[in-house]
């Protein structure tokens, strides 16, 4: 997380600390997931995941269009970056569909990190 805020000044440290606190709160709340699972039916959780995915879609497309934010320059959206993003998506989906056991999960994680 330090690499995300590197070179952006000390005012960004507050956001970093806030993210760490939210992560700690999430870890604490995970102890009670079994108890609140009855209050969260599949329809509700599915809609929440869908809304998060739709809100993050713009960021994913921007990352697929270029390696770094290059809006307004000729380097934004060149075919090489789209090809690389497409290959990563296809390989990840095929590994998840046809991969045996732990390999399918591991290859999806590697695809997310790529």
C-alpha positions in Angstrom: 0.0 0.0 0.0 3.0 2.3 0.5 3.7 2.1 -3.2 0.2 3.4 -4.0 0.8 6.6 -2.0 4.5 7.1 -2.8 5.3 10.6 -3.9 1.8 12.0 -3.2 2.6 13.9 -0.1 1.7 13.4 3.6 -2.0 14.2 3.2 -2.5 10.8 1.6 -1.2 9.0 4.7 -4.7 9.6 6.3 -6.3 7.6 3.6 -3.8 4.8 4.1 -4.4 4.7 7.8 -8.2 4.7 7.2 -7.8 1.8 4.8 -5.9 -0.1 7.5 -8.5 0.6 10.1 -11.3 -0.6 7.8 -9.3 -3.7 7.1 -9.0 -4.4 10.8 -12.7 -3.8 11.3 -13.4 -6.2 8.5 -11.2 -8.8 10.1 -13.0 -8.3 13.4 -16.5 -8.5 11.8 -15.5 -11.7 10.0 -15.6 -13.5 13.3 -19.4 -13.0 13.3 -20.2 -13.9 9.7 -21.8 -17.2 10.7 -24.3 -15.4 12.9 -25.3 -12.8 10.4 -25.4 -15.1 7.4 -29.1 -15.7 8.0 -29.8 -12.0 7.6 -28.1 -11.9 4.2 -29.9 -14.0 1.6 -28.2 -14.8 -1.7 -30.3 -12.3 -3.6 -29.0 -9.4 -1.4 -25.4 -10.4 -1.5 -25.5 -11.1 -5.2 -26.9 -7.6 -5.9 -24.3 -6.0 -3.7 -21.5 -7.8 -5.5 -23.0 -6.8 -8.9 -23.2 -3.1 -7.8 -19.6 -3.2 -6.7 -18.5 -4.8 -10.0 -20.4 -2.3 -12.0 -18.9 0.6 -10.1 -15.4 -0.8 -10.6 -15.9 -1.5 -14.3 -14.6 1.9 -15.4 -11.4 1.4 -13.5 -10.9 -2.0 -15.1 -11.4 -0.6 -18.6 -8.9 2.2 -17.9 -6.3 -0.3 -16.6 -6.9 -2.5 -19.7 -6.5 0.5 -22.0 -3.1 1.5 -20.7 -0.5 0.5 -18.2 -0.4 3.9 -16.6 -3.1 6.7 -16.7 -2.4 8.3 -20.1 -5.7 10.0 -20.8 -5.6 12.3 -23.8 -2.3 10.9 -25.2 -1.8 8.6 -28.2 -0.6 5.8 -25.8 -4.0 5.4 -24.3 -6.0 2.5 -25.7 -3.4 1.0 -28.1 -4.1 -2.5 -29.4 -1.2 -4.1 -27.5 -2.6 -3.3 -24.1 -6.1 -4.5 -25.1 -4.6 -7.7 -26.5 -2.7 -8.4 -23.2 -5.9 -7.7 -21.2 -7.9 -10.0 -23.4 -5.4 -12.8 -23.1 -5.3 -12.5 -19.3 -9.1 -12.6 -19.2 -9.4 -15.6 -21.5 -6.6 -17.6 -19.7 -8.1 -16.8 -16.3 -11.7 -17.9 -17.4 -10.4 -21.1 -19.0 -8.3 -21.9 -16.0 -11.3 -21.3 -13.7 -13.6 -23.4 -15.9 -11.3 -26.3 -16.8 -8.6 -26.2 -14.1 -8.6 -29.0 -11.5 -9.2 -28.1 -7.9 -6.7 -25.7 -6.3 -5.2 -24.8 -9.7 -8.3 -23.1 -10.9 -8.4 -20.9 -7.7 -4.7 -20.2 -7.9 -4.7 -19.2 -11.5 -7.7 -16.9 -11.0 -5.6 -15.2 -8.2 -2.6 -14.9 -10.6 -4.9 -13.4 -13.3 -6.2 -10.8 -10.8 -2.6 -9.9 -9.9 -1.5 -9.6 -13.5 
